[in-house]
């Protein structure tokens, strides 16, 4: 999937500090909600991707790579793709995603919102 295809999906999980208005995870969560997306937050609100009560389309990693990797490894739910925000990846995370054949892109949902509004 590319960013345009990702922005056509409905249910997003933002992983990071979604309660601190100074953090990108919070900014992304609020902008996604205000643009009509179904959004869940993991990190400060829900503790695990497995706590999301419905099917996940897109996981957006806005968290340090070690915690992001841990949450992805623990995830028992299916999803269509992962978006890795700038600064949220490292070699260990990318290696794991490639080994598991999980689809992902390096990108930013804020850019996606500005380019591909619903």
C-alpha distances in whole Angstrom, upper triangle without the diagonal:
4,7,8,6,6,10,10,11,14,15,14,16,18,19,22,25,25,29,29,29,29,26,22,21,24,23,20,21,23,21,19,21,23,21,21,18,19,19,21,22,22,25,28,27,26,27,24,21,23,25,22,24,21,18,15,11,10,13,14,16,19,21,23,21,24,24,20,20,23,21,18,21,23,20,21,19,15,12,8,7,9,10,13,15,18,20,19,18,20,21,22,19,16,19,18,15,15,18,16,13,11,7,8,8,11,11,14,13,17,15,13,16,18,16,14,17,17
4,6,5,6,9,10,11,15,16,15,17,18,19,22,25,24,28,28,28,27,24,21,20,23,22,18,20,22,20,17,21,22,19,20,18,19,19,21,22,23,25,28,28,27,28,25,22,25,26,24,26,23,20,17,13,12,14,14,16,18,21,22,21,24,24,20,21,24,23,20,23,25,22,24,21,18,15,11,9,11,10,12,14,16,19,18,18,20,21,22,19,17,20,20,16,16,20,19,16,14,10,9,7,10,9,11,11,14,12,10,13,15,12,11,15,15
4,5,5,6,9,10,13,15,13,15,15,18,20,22,21,25,25,24,24,21,18,17,20,18,15,17,19,16,14,18,19,16,17,15,17,17,19,20,21,23,26,26,25,26,24,21,24,25,23,25,22,20,16,13,11,13,12,14,16,19,21,20,24,23,20,21,24,22,20,23,25,23,24,22,19,15,12,10,11,9,11,12,14,17,17,17,20,22,23,20,18,21,21,18,19,22,21,18,16,12,10,8,9,7,8,8,11,9,6,10,11,9,9,11,13
4,5,5,7,9,13,15,14,17,18,20,23,25,23,27,27,26,26,24,20,20,22,20,16,18,19,17,14,18,18,15,16,14,17,18,20,22,23,26,28,27,27,29,27,24,26,27,24,25,23,20,17,14,13,15,15,17,19,22,25,24,27,27,23,25,27,25,23,26,28,25,26,23,21,17,14,12,13,12,15,15,17,21,20,21,24,25,27,23,22,25,25,21,22,25,24,21,18,15,13,11,13,11,11,10,12,10,7,9,11,8,6,9,10
4,5,5,7,11,13,13,16,17,20,23,25,24,27,28,27,28,25,22,21,23,21,18,19,20,18,15,18,19,16,16,14,16,17,19,21,23,25,28,27,26,27,25,22,24,25,22,23,20,17,15,11,11,14,14,17,20,23,25,24,27,26,22,24,26,24,21,25,26,23,24,20,18,14,11,10,12,12,15,16,19,22,21,21,24,25,26,23,21,24,23,19,20,23,21,18,16,13,12,11,14,12,13,12,14,13,10,12,14,12,9,11,11
4,5,6,9,10,10,12,13,16,19,22,20,24,25,24,25,22,18,17,19,18,14,15,17,15,12,15,17,14,14,12,13,14,16,17,19,22,24,23,22,24,22,18,21,22,19,20,18,15,12,8,7,10,10,14,16,19,22,21,24,23,19,21,23,20,18,22,23,20,21,18,15,12,9,8,9,9,12,14,17,20,18,19,22,23,24,20,19,22,21,17,19,22,20,17,14,11,10,10,12,10,11,9,12,12,8,10,13,12,10,11,11
4,5,8,10,10,13,14,17,19,21,19,23,24,23,23,21,17,16,18,16,13,14,15,13,10,13,14,11,11,9,12,12,15,17,19,22,24,23,23,25,23,20,22,23,19,21,18,16,13,10,9,12,12,15,17,20,23,23,26,24,21,23,25,22,21,24,25,22,23,20,18,14,12,11,12,11,14,14,17,21,19,21,24,26,27,23,22,25,24,21,22,25,23,21,18,15,13,12,14,11,11,8,10,10,6,7,10,9,7,8,8
4,7,10,11,14,16,19,22,24,22,25,27,26,27,24,21,20,21,19,16,16,17,15,12,14,15,12,11,10,12,14,17,19,21,24,26,25,24,26,24,21,23,23,20,20,17,15,13,10,10,14,14,18,20,23,26,26,28,27,23,25,27,24,22,26,26,23,24,20,18,14,12,12,14,14,17,18,21,24,23,24,27,29,29,25,24,27,26,22,24,26,24,22,19,16,15,15,17,15,14,12,14,14,10,10,13,12,8,9,7
4,6,8,11,14,17,20,22,20,23,25,25,26,23,20,18,19,19,15,15,17,15,11,13,15,12,11,8,9,11,14,16,18,22,23,22,21,23,21,17,19,20,16,17,14,12,10,6,7,11,12,16,18,21,24,24,26,25,21,23,24,21,19,23,23,20,20,16,14,11,9,10,12,12,16,17,21,23,22,23,26,27,27,24,23,25,24,20,22,25,22,20,17,14,14,15,17,15,15,12,15,15,12,12,15,15,11,12,10
4,7,10,13,16,19,21,19,22,24,23,25,23,20,18,18,18,15,13,15,14,10,11,13,11,9,6,6,8,11,14,17,20,22,20,19,21,19,16,18,18,14,14,11,10,9,7,8,11,13,17,18,21,25,25,27,24,21,23,24,21,20,23,23,19,20,16,14,12,11,12,14,14,18,19,22,25,23,24,27,29,29,25,25,27,26,22,25,27,24,22,19,17,17,17,19,17,16,13,15,17,13,13,16,16,13,12,10
4,7,10,13,16,18,16,19,22,21,23,21,18,16,16,17,14,12,14,14,10,10,14,12,10,6,5,6,8,11,13,17,18,16,15,17,16,13,14,14,10,11,8,7,6,5,7,9,11,14,16,19,22,22,24,21,18,20,21,18,17,20,19,16,16,13,12,10,10,11,12,13,16,17,21,23,21,22,25,27,27,23,23,26,23,20,23,25,22,21,17,16,16,17,19,17,16,13,16,18,15,14,18,19,16,15,13
4,6,10,13,15,13,16,19,19,20,17,15,12,13,14,11,9,12,12,9,10,13,12,11,7,6,5,6,9,11,14,16,14,13,15,14,11,13,13,10,12,10,9,6,6,5,6,7,11,12,15,18,19,21,18,15,18,18,15,14,18,18,15,16,13,12,10,10,10,10,10,13,14,17,19,17,19,22,24,24,20,20,23,21,18,21,23,20,20,16,15,14,14,16,14,13,10,13,15,13,13,17,17,15,15,14
4,6,10,12,11,14,16,17,19,16,14,10,12,13,10,9,12,13,10,11,15,15,14,10,9,6,5,6,7,10,12,11,10,12,10,8,11,11,8,11,11,10,7,8,6,5,6,8,10,12,16,16,18,15,12,15,15,12,12,15,15,12,14,12,12,10,12,11,9,10,12,13,17,18,15,17,20,22,21,18,19,22,19,17,20,22,19,19,16,15,14,15,16,15,13,11,14,17,15,15,19,20,18,18,17
4,6,9,8,11,13,14,15,12,10,6,8,10,8,6,10,11,10,11,14,15,15,11,11,7,6,5,6,8,10,10,10,12,11,10,13,13,11,14,14,14,11,11,9,6,5,6,7,9,13,14,16,13,11,14,15,12,12,16,16,14,17,15,15,13,14,13,10,10,10,10,14,15,12,15,18,21,20,17,18,21,20,18,21,23,21,21,17,16,14,15,15,13,11,10,12,15,14,14,18,19,18,18,18
4,7,8,11,13,14,15,11,10,7,10,12,10,9,13,15,13,15,18,18,18,15,14,11,9,6,5,6,9,9,9,10,9,9,12,12,11,15,16,16,12,13,11,7,6,5,6,6,10,11,12,9,8,11,12,9,10,14,13,12,16,15,16,14,15,14,11,10,10,10,13,13,10,13,16,19,18,14,17,19,17,16,20,21,19,20,17,17,14,15,15,14,13,12,14,17,17,17,20,22,21,21,22
4,6,9,10,12,12,8,8,5,8,11,10,10,13,15,14,16,18,20,20,17,17,13,11,7,6,5,7,9,10,10,11,12,15,15,14,18,19,19,16,17,14,11,9,7,5,5,8,11,12,9,9,12,13,11,13,16,16,15,19,18,19,18,19,17,14,13,11,11,13,12,10,13,16,19,18,16,18,21,19,18,22,24,22,23,20,20,17,17,16,15,14,14,15,18,18,19,21,23,23,23,24
4,6,6,9,9,7,8,6,6,10,11,10,12,15,15,16,18,20,21,19,18,14,12,8,8,6,6,8,11,11,13,14,17,16,16,19,21,22,19,20,17,14,12,10,8,7,10,14,15,12,12,16,16,14,16,19,19,18,22,21,23,21,22,20,17,16,15,13,15,14,13,16,19,22,22,19,21,24,23,22,26,27,26,27,23,23,21,21,19,18,16,15,16,19,20,20,22,24,25,24,25
4,6,7,9,7,8,5,4,8,8,7,9,12,12,12,15,17,17,15,15,11,10,6,8,8,6,7,10,12,14,14,17,16,15,18,19,20,17,19,16,14,12,11,9,10,14,16,18,15,14,18,18,15,18,21,20,19,22,21,22,20,22,20,17,16,16,14,16,16,15,18,21,25,24,21,23,26,25,24,27,29,27,28,24,24,21,21,20,18,15,14,14,18,18,18,20,23,23,22,22
4,6,9,8,10,8,6,9,11,9,10,13,14,14,16,18,19,18,17,14,12,9,10,9,7,8,11,13,16,17,20,17,17,20,21,23,21,22,20,17,15,15,13,13,16,19,20,17,17,21,20,18,21,24,22,22,25,24,25,24,25,24,21,20,19,17,19,19,18,21,24,28,27,24,27,30,28,27,31,32,31,31,28,27,25,25,23,22,19,18,17,21,22,20,23,25,25,24,25
4,5,6,9,8,6,9,11,11,11,14,16,16,17,20,21,20,20,16,15,12,13,11,9,11,15,16,18,20,23,21,20,23,25,26,23,24,22,19,17,16,12,13,15,19,20,17,18,22,22,20,22,25,24,24,27,26,28,26,27,25,22,20,19,17,18,18,17,21,24,27,27,25,27,30,29,28,31,33,32,32,29,28,26,25,23,21,18,18,17,20,22,21,22,25,26,25,26
4,6,8,8,6,6,10,10,9,12,14,14,15,18,19,19,19,16,16,14,15,14,12,14,17,19,21,22,25,23,22,24,26,27,24,24,22,20,17,17,13,15,17,21,22,20,20,24,24,22,24,27,27,26,29,28,29,27,28,26,23,20,20,17,18,18,18,22,25,29,29,26,28,31,31,29,32,35,33,33,30,29,26,25,23,21,17,16,15,18,20,18,20,23,24,22,24
4,7,9,7,8,11,12,12,13,16,17,17,20,22,21,22,19,18,16,17,15,14,16,19,20,22,23,26,25,24,27,28,29,26,26,23,21,17,16,13,14,16,19,21,19,19,23,24,23,24,28,27,27,30,29,30,28,28,26,23,20,19,16,16,16,17,20,23,27,27,25,27,30,30,29,32,34,33,33,30,29,26,24,22,20,16,16,15,18,20,19,20,23,24,23,25
4,5,6,7,9,10,11,13,14,16,17,19,21,19,20,16,16,13,14,12,12,14,17,18,19,20,23,22,21,24,25,26,22,23,19,17,14,13,9,10,12,16,18,16,16,19,20,19,21,24,24,24,27,26,27,24,25,22,19,17,15,12,13,13,13,17,20,23,24,21,23,26,26,25,28,30,29,29,26,25,22,21,18,17,14,14,13,16,18,17,19,21,23,22,24
4,5,5,6,8,10,10,12,14,15,16,18,17,18,15,15,12,14,13,13,15,17,18,19,19,22,22,20,24,24,24,20,20,17,15,11,10,7,9,12,15,18,16,15,19,20,18,19,23,23,23,26,24,25,22,22,19,16,14,12,9,10,11,11,15,18,22,23,20,21,25,24,23,26,28,27,27,24,22,19,17,15,13,10,10,9,12,14,14,15,18,19,19,21
4,6,5,6,9,10,10,12,14,15,17,15,15,11,11,9,10,10,10,12,13,15,15,15,19,18,17,20,20,20,17,17,14,12,9,8,6,8,11,14,16,14,13,16,18,15,17,20,20,19,22,21,22,19,20,17,14,12,12,9,12,12,11,15,18,22,22,19,20,24,23,21,24,26,25,25,22,21,18,17,15,13,11,10,10,14,14,14,16,19,19,19,20
4,5,5,6,9,10,11,12,14,16,14,15,11,11,9,11,11,10,11,14,16,17,17,20,19,17,20,21,21,19,19,16,14,12,12,9,11,15,17,19,17,16,20,20,18,20,23,23,22,24,23,24,21,22,20,18,16,15,13,15,16,15,19,22,25,25,22,24,27,26,25,28,30,28,28,25,24,21,20,19,16,13,12,11,15,16,15,17,20,20,19,20
4,6,5,6,9,10,11,12,15,14,15,12,13,12,14,15,14,15,17,19,20,20,23,22,20,22,23,23,20,20,17,16,13,13,11,13,17,19,22,20,18,22,23,21,22,25,25,24,27,25,25,22,23,21,18,15,15,13,14,16,16,19,23,26,27,24,25,28,28,26,29,31,30,29,26,24,21,20,18,15,12,10,9,12,14,12,14,17,17,16,18
4,6,5,6,9,10,11,13,11,12,10,11,10,13,14,14,15,16,18,19,17,21,20,18,20,20,20,17,16,13,12,9,11,9,12,16,18,21,18,17,20,21,19,19,23,23,22,24,22,22,19,19,17,15,12,13,10,13,15,14,18,21,24,25,22,22,26,25,23,26,28,27,26,22,21,18,16,15,12,9,7,6,10,11,9,12,14,15,14,15
4,6,5,6,9,10,11,9,10,7,8,7,11,12,12,12,13,16,16,15,18,17,15,17,17,17,15,15,13,12,10,12,10,13,17,19,21,18,17,20,21,18,19,23,22,20,22,20,21,18,19,17,15,13,15,13,16,17,16,19,23,26,26,23,24,27,26,23,26,29,27,26,23,21,19,18,18,15,12,9,10,13,13,11,14,17,16,15,16
4,5,5,6,9,10,10,11,9,11,10,14,15,14,14,16,19,20,19,22,20,17,19,19,20,18,18,16,15,13,15,14,16,20,22,24,22,20,24,25,22,23,26,26,24,26,24,24,21,22,20,19,17,18,16,18,20,19,23,26,29,30,26,27,31,29,27,30,33,31,30,26,25,22,21,21,18,14,11,11,14,14,12,14,17,17,15,15
4,5,5,6,9,9,11,10,13,13,16,18,18,17,19,21,22,20,23,22,19,21,21,21,18,17,15,16,13,16,14,18,21,23,26,23,21,25,26,23,24,27,27,25,27,25,24,21,21,20,18,16,17,15,18,20,19,22,26,29,30,26,27,30,29,27,30,32,30,29,26,24,21,20,19,16,12,9,8,11,11,8,10,13,13,11,12
4,6,5,7,5,8,7,10,11,15,17,17,16,17,20,20,18,21,20,17,18,17,17,15,14,12,13,11,14,14,17,21,22,25,22,20,23,24,21,21,25,25,22,24,21,21,18,18,17,16,14,16,15,18,20,19,22,25,28,28,25,25,29,27,25,27,30,28,27,23,21,19,18,18,15,12,8,8,11,10,8,11,13,12,10,10
4,5,5,5,7,6,9,11,15,17,17,15,16,20,20,18,21,19,16,17,16,17,15,15,14,15,14,17,16,19,23,24,27,24,22,25,26,22,23,26,26,23,25,22,22,19,19,19,18,17,19,18,21,23,22,25,28,31,31,27,28,31,30,27,30,32,30,29,25,24,22,21,21,19,16,12,12,15,14,11,14,16,15,12,12
4,6,7,10,10,13,15,18,20,20,18,20,23,24,22,24,23,20,20,20,20,19,18,17,18,17,19,19,22,25,27,30,27,25,28,29,26,26,30,29,27,28,26,25,22,22,22,21,19,21,20,22,25,24,27,31,34,34,30,31,34,33,30,33,35,33,32,28,26,24,23,23,20,17,13,12,15,14,11,13,16,14,11,11
4,6,9,10,14,16,19,22,22,20,21,25,24,22,25,23,20,21,20,20,18,16,16,17,16,19,19,22,26,27,30,27,25,28,29,26,26,30,29,27,28,25,24,21,20,20,20,18,20,19,22,25,24,26,30,33,33,29,30,33,32,29,31,34,32,30,27,24,22,21,22,18,15,12,11,13,11,8,11,13,11,8,7
4,7,9,13,15,19,22,22,20,20,24,23,21,23,21,18,18,17,17,16,15,15,17,16,20,20,23,27,28,30,28,25,28,29,26,25,29,28,25,26,23,22,19,19,19,20,19,21,21,24,26,25,27,31,34,34,30,30,33,32,29,31,34,31,30,26,24,23,22,23,20,17,14,14,16,14,11,14,15,13,10,8
4,6,10,12,16,19,19,17,18,21,20,17,19,18,15,15,14,14,12,11,11,13,13,17,17,20,24,25,27,24,22,24,25,22,22,25,25,22,23,19,19,16,16,16,16,15,18,18,21,24,22,24,28,30,30,26,27,30,28,25,28,30,27,26,22,21,19,19,20,18,15,12,13,15,12,11,14,15,13,11,9
4,7,10,14,17,18,15,15,18,17,15,16,15,11,12,10,11,10,10,11,12,13,16,17,20,23,24,26,23,21,23,24,20,20,23,22,19,20,17,16,14,15,16,16,16,19,19,22,25,22,24,28,30,30,26,26,29,27,24,27,29,26,25,22,20,20,20,21,19,17,14,15,18,15,14,18,19,16,14,12
4,7,10,13,14,12,12,15,14,12,14,13,10,11,11,11,9,10,10,10,10,13,14,16,20,21,23,20,17,20,21,17,17,21,20,17,18,16,16,14,15,15,14,14,16,16,20,22,19,22,25,28,27,23,24,27,25,23,26,28,25,24,21,20,18,19,20,18,15,12,14,17,15,14,17,19,17,16,15
4,7,10,11,8,8,11,11,9,11,10,7,9,10,11,9,11,10,10,10,12,13,15,18,19,20,17,15,18,18,14,15,18,17,15,16,14,15,13,15,15,14,15,16,17,20,21,18,21,24,27,25,22,23,26,24,22,25,26,24,24,20,20,19,20,20,19,17,14,16,19,18,17,20,22,20,19,18
4,7,7,6,6,9,9,9,12,10,8,11,13,14,12,13,12,10,10,11,11,12,15,17,18,14,13,16,16,12,14,17,16,14,17,15,16,15,17,16,14,14,15,15,18,19,16,19,22,25,23,20,22,25,22,21,24,26,23,24,20,20,19,19,19,18,16,14,16,19,18,18,21,23,22,21,21
4,6,6,4,6,6,6,9,8,8,12,13,14,12,14,13,10,10,10,10,10,13,14,15,11,10,13,12,9,11,14,13,12,14,14,16,15,17,16,14,14,15,15,18,18,15,17,20,22,21,18,20,22,20,19,23,24,21,22,19,19,18,19,19,19,17,16,18,21,20,20,24,25,24,24,24
4,6,6,5,7,9,12,11,12,15,17,18,16,18,16,12,12,10,10,8,11,13,13,9,9,13,11,9,12,15,13,13,16,16,18,18,20,19,16,16,15,15,18,17,14,16,19,22,20,17,20,22,20,20,23,24,23,24,21,21,20,21,20,20,18,18,19,22,22,22,25,27,27,26,26
4,6,7,10,12,14,12,13,16,19,20,18,20,18,15,14,13,12,11,14,16,16,12,13,16,15,13,16,18,16,17,19,19,21,21,23,22,19,19,18,18,20,19,17,19,22,25,23,21,24,26,24,23,27,28,26,28,24,25,23,24,23,22,20,19,20,24,24,23,26,28,28,27,27
4,6,9,11,13,10,11,13,16,18,16,19,17,15,15,14,14,14,16,19,19,15,15,18,17,14,16,19,17,16,18,18,20,20,22,21,19,19,19,19,22,21,19,22,24,27,26,23,25,28,25,24,28,29,27,28,24,25,23,24,24,23,21,19,21,24,24,23,26,28,27,26,26
4,6,8,9,6,7,10,13,15,14,17,16,13,14,14,14,14,17,18,18,14,14,16,15,11,14,16,14,13,15,14,17,17,20,19,18,19,19,19,22,22,19,21,24,26,24,21,24,26,23,22,26,27,24,25,22,23,22,23,24,23,22,20,22,25,24,24,27,29,28,27,26
4,7,8,7,9,12,15,16,15,18,17,14,15,14,14,13,15,16,15,11,12,14,12,9,12,14,11,11,14,14,17,17,20,20,18,19,19,19,22,21,18,20,22,24,22,19,22,24,21,21,25,25,22,24,21,23,22,23,23,24,22,22,24,27,26,26,29,31,30,29,29
4,5,5,8,11,13,14,12,15,15,12,13,13,14,13,15,15,14,11,11,12,10,7,9,11,8,7,10,10,13,14,17,17,15,17,17,19,22,21,17,19,21,22,20,17,20,21,18,18,22,22,19,21,18,20,19,21,22,22,22,21,23,26,25,25,29,30,29,28,28
4,5,6,9,10,10,9,12,11,9,11,11,14,13,16,15,15,12,10,12,11,7,8,10,8,6,8,7,10,10,14,14,12,14,15,17,21,20,17,18,20,22,20,16,18,20,17,16,19,20,17,18,15,16,16,19,20,20,20,18,21,24,22,23,26,27,26,26,25
4,6,8,9,10,10,13,14,12,15,15,17,17,19,19,18,15,14,14,12,9,10,11,8,6,6,6,10,11,15,16,15,18,19,21,24,24,20,21,23,24,22,19,21,22,19,18,21,21,18,19,17,18,19,22,23,23,23,22,25,27,25,26,30,30,29,28,27
4,6,9,11,11,14,15,13,15,16,18,17,20,20,20,16,15,17,15,11,13,14,11,9,10,9,13,14,17,18,17,19,20,22,25,25,22,23,25,27,24,22,24,25,22,21,24,24,21,23,20,21,21,23,25,25,24,22,25,27,26,26,29,31,29,28,27
4,6,8,8,11,12,11,13,15,17,17,20,20,21,17,16,17,16,12,13,15,13,10,11,9,11,11,15,16,15,17,19,20,24,24,21,23,25,27,25,22,23,25,22,20,24,24,21,22,19,19,19,22,23,23,22,19,22,25,23,23,26,27,25,24,23
4,7,9,12,14,14,17,19,20,21,24,24,24,21,19,21,20,16,16,18,16,13,12,10,12,13,16,18,18,20,22,24,27,28,25,26,29,30,28,25,27,28,25,23,27,27,23,24,21,22,22,24,26,25,24,22,24,27,25,24,28,29,27,26,24
4,6,10,12,13,16,18,21,22,25,25,25,22,20,21,21,17,16,19,17,13,12,9,10,11,13,15,16,19,21,23,27,28,25,26,29,30,28,25,26,28,24,22,25,26,22,22,19,20,20,22,25,24,23,21,23,26,23,23,27,27,24,23,21
4,7,10,11,14,17,20,21,24,23,24,22,19,20,20,16,15,17,16,12,11,7,7,7,10,12,14,16,19,21,25,27,23,24,27,28,26,23,23,25,22,20,22,23,19,19,16,16,17,20,22,22,21,19,22,24,21,22,25,25,23,22,20
4,6,7,11,13,16,18,21,20,21,19,16,17,17,14,13,15,15,11,11,7,7,5,7,9,10,13,16,18,21,23,20,20,23,25,23,20,20,22,19,17,20,21,17,17,14,13,14,16,18,18,18,16,19,21,18,19,22,22,20,20,18
4,7,10,13,16,18,21,20,22,20,17,18,19,16,14,17,17,13,14,10,8,5,5,7,9,11,14,16,20,22,19,20,23,24,23,20,19,22,19,16,19,20,17,16,13,11,12,14,16,16,16,14,17,18,15,16,20,19,17,17,16
4,6,10,13,15,18,17,19,17,14,15,17,14,12,16,16,13,14,11,10,6,6,5,6,7,11,13,16,18,16,16,19,21,21,17,17,19,17,14,17,19,16,15,11,10,9,11,13,12,12,10,14,15,13,14,18,17,16,16,16
4,6,10,11,14,14,15,14,10,12,14,11,9,13,13,11,13,11,10,7,8,7,5,6,8,11,14,16,13,14,17,19,18,14,15,17,15,13,16,18,15,15,11,10,9,11,12,12,12,11,14,16,14,15,19,19,18,18,18
4,6,9,12,12,15,13,10,12,14,12,11,15,16,14,16,14,14,11,11,9,6,5,6,7,11,12,10,12,15,18,17,14,14,18,16,14,17,19,17,17,13,12,10,10,10,9,9,8,11,13,12,13,16,17,17,17,18
4,6,8,8,11,9,6,9,12,10,10,13,14,13,17,16,16,13,14,11,7,6,5,6,9,10,6,9,12,15,14,11,12,16,14,13,16,18,17,17,14,13,10,11,10,10,10,10,13,15,15,16,19,20,20,20,21
4,7,9,11,10,8,12,13,12,13,16,17,16,20,19,19,17,17,14,11,9,7,6,8,8,6,9,13,16,16,13,15,18,17,16,19,21,20,21,17,17,14,13,11,11,9,10,12,14,15,16,18,20,20,21,22
4,6,8,7,6,10,11,10,12,14,15,16,19,19,20,18,19,16,13,11,9,8,10,8,6,9,11,15,14,12,14,17,16,16,19,21,20,21,18,18,15,15,13,14,13,14,15,18,18,20,22,23,24,24,26
4,6,6,6,9,10,11,12,14,16,17,20,21,22,20,21,18,14,13,10,10,10,8,5,7,9,12,12,10,13,16,15,15,18,20,20,21,18,19,16,16,14,15,15,17,18,20,21,23,24,26,27,27,29
4,6,5,6,8,10,10,12,14,15,19,19,20,19,20,16,13,12,9,10,11,8,5,5,6,9,8,6,9,12,11,12,15,16,16,18,16,16,14,14,13,15,15,17,19,21,21,23,25,26,27,28,29
4,5,5,6,9,10,11,12,14,18,19,21,20,21,19,15,15,13,14,14,12,9,8,8,10,8,8,11,13,11,13,16,17,17,19,17,18,16,17,16,18,19,21,23,24,25,27,29,30,30,31,32
4,5,5,6,9,10,11,12,16,17,19,18,20,18,14,15,13,14,15,13,10,10,11,14,11,10,13,15,13,14,18,18,17,19,17,19,17,18,17,18,18,20,22,24,24,25,28,29,29,30,30
4,5,5,6,9,10,11,14,15,16,15,17,14,11,11,9,11,13,11,8,8,10,12,11,8,11,13,11,11,15,16,15,16,14,15,13,14,14,15,16,17,19,21,21,22,25,26,26,27,27
4,5,5,6,9,10,13,15,16,15,17,14,12,13,11,13,15,13,10,9,9,11,8,6,9,10,8,9,12,13,12,14,12,14,13,15,15,17,18,19,22,23,23,25,28,28,28,29,30
4,6,5,6,9,12,14,16,16,18,17,14,16,14,16,18,16,13,12,13,14,11,9,13,13,11,12,15,15,14,17,15,17,16,18,18,20,21,22,24,26,26,27,30,31,30,31,32
4,5,5,6,10,11,13,13,16,15,12,14,13,15,18,17,13,13,15,16,13,11,14,15,12,12,16,16,14,16,14,16,15,17,18,19,19,19,22,24,24,25,28,29,28,29,29
4,5,5,9,10,11,11,13,12,10,12,12,15,17,17,13,12,14,15,12,9,11,13,9,9,13,13,11,13,10,12,12,15,16,17,18,19,22,23,22,24,27,27,27,28,27
4,6,8,11,12,13,16,14,13,16,15,18,20,19,15,14,15,15,12,10,12,12,9,9,13,12,10,13,11,14,15,18,19,21,22,22,26,27,26,28,31,31,30,31,31
4,6,9,12,13,16,16,15,17,17,20,22,21,18,17,18,19,15,13,16,16,12,13,16,15,13,16,14,17,17,20,21,23,23,23,27,28,27,29,32,32,31,32,31
4,6,8,10,13,13,12,15,16,19,22,21,18,17,19,20,17,14,16,17,13,12,16,15,12,14,12,14,15,18,20,21,22,21,25,26,25,26,30,30,28,29,28
4,7,10,13,14,14,18,19,22,25,25,21,21,22,22,20,17,19,19,15,14,17,16,13,15,13,16,17,20,22,24,24,24,27,29,27,28,32,32,30,30,29
4,7,10,12,13,16,18,21,24,25,21,21,23,23,21,18,19,20,16,15,18,17,14,15,12,14,16,19,21,22,23,21,25,26,24,25,29,29,27,27,26
4,7,9,11,15,17,20,23,24,21,21,22,23,21,18,18,19,16,14,16,16,12,13,10,11,13,17,19,20,21,20,24,25,22,24,27,27,24,25,24
4,6,8,11,14,17,21,22,19,18,21,22,20,17,17,18,16,13,15,16,13,12,9,9,11,13,16,17,18,16,20,21,19,20,24,23,21,22,20
4,7,10,14,16,20,22,19,18,21,21,21,17,16,18,16,13,14,16,13,11,8,7,9,11,15,15,16,15,19,19,16,18,22,20,18,19,18
4,7,10,13,16,18,15,15,17,18,18,14,13,16,14,10,12,15,12,10,7,5,5,8,11,12,13,13,16,17,14,17,20,19,17,19,18
4,6,10,13,14,12,11,14,16,15,12,11,14,13,9,12,14,12,11,8,6,4,6,9,9,11,11,15,15,14,16,19,18,17,19,19
4,6,10,12,10,10,14,15,16,12,12,15,15,12,14,17,16,14,11,9,6,5,6,6,7,8,11,12,11,13,16,16,15,17,18
4,7,8,6,7,10,13,13,10,10,13,13,11,13,16,16,15,12,11,7,6,5,6,7,9,12,13,13,15,17,18,18,20,21
4,6,6,8,11,14,16,13,13,17,17,15,17,20,20,19,16,14,11,9,6,5,5,8,10,11,12,14,15,16,17,19,20
4,6,7,11,14,16,13,13,17,18,16,18,21,21,21,18,17,13,11,7,7,7,11,11,12,13,16,17,17,19,21,23
4,6,8,12,14,12,13,16,17,16,18,21,21,21,19,18,15,13,10,10,11,14,15,15,17,19,20,21,23,24,26
4,7,11,11,9,10,14,14,13,16,18,18,19,16,16,12,12,9,10,11,13,15,16,17,19,21,22,23,24,26
4,7,8,6,7,10,11,11,13,15,16,16,14,14,11,11,9,11,13,15,17,18,19,21,23,23,24,26,27
4,6,5,6,9,10,11,12,14,16,16,15,16,13,13,11,14,16,19,21,21,22,25,26,27,27,29,31
4,6,5,6,9,10,10,12,14,15,15,16,14,14,13,16,19,22,24,24,24,27,29,29,29,32,33
4,6,5,6,9,10,11,12,14,14,16,14,15,15,18,20,23,25,26,26,29,30,30,31,33,34
4,5,5,6,9,10,11,12,11,12,11,12,12,15,17,19,22,23,23,25,27,27,27,29,30
4,5,5,6,9,10,10,10,11,9,10,10,14,17,19,22,22,21,25,26,26,26,28,29
4,6,5,6,9,10,10,12,12,13,14,17,20,23,26,25,25,28,30,29,29,32,33
4,5,5,6,8,9,11,11,14,15,18,21,22,25,26,25,28,30,30,29,31,32
4,6,5,6,5,7,8,11,12,15,18,19,23,23,22,25,27,26,26,28,28
4,5,5,6,8,9,11,13,17,20,21,25,24,23,27,29,27,27,29,30
4,5,8,11,12,15,17,20,23,25,28,28,27,30,32,31,30,33,33
4,5,9,11,15,17,20,22,23,27,27,25,28,31,30,29,31,31
4,6,9,12,15,18,21,22,25,25,23,26,29,27,26,29,28
4,6,10,13,15,18,18,22,22,20,23,26,25,23,25,25
4,7,11,13,15,16,20,19,17,20,23,21,20,22,22
4,7,9,12,13,16,16,15,18,20,19,18,21,21
4,6,9,11,14,13,12,16,17,16,16,19,20
4,7,10,13,12,12,15,16,16,17,19,21
4,7,9,8,8,12,13,12,13,16,18
4,5,5,6,9,10,11,12,14,16
4,5,5,6,9,10,10,11,13
4,5,5,6,9,10,10,13
4,5,5,6,8,10,13
4,5,5,6,8,10
4,6,5,5,8
4,6,6,10
4,6,10
4,6
4
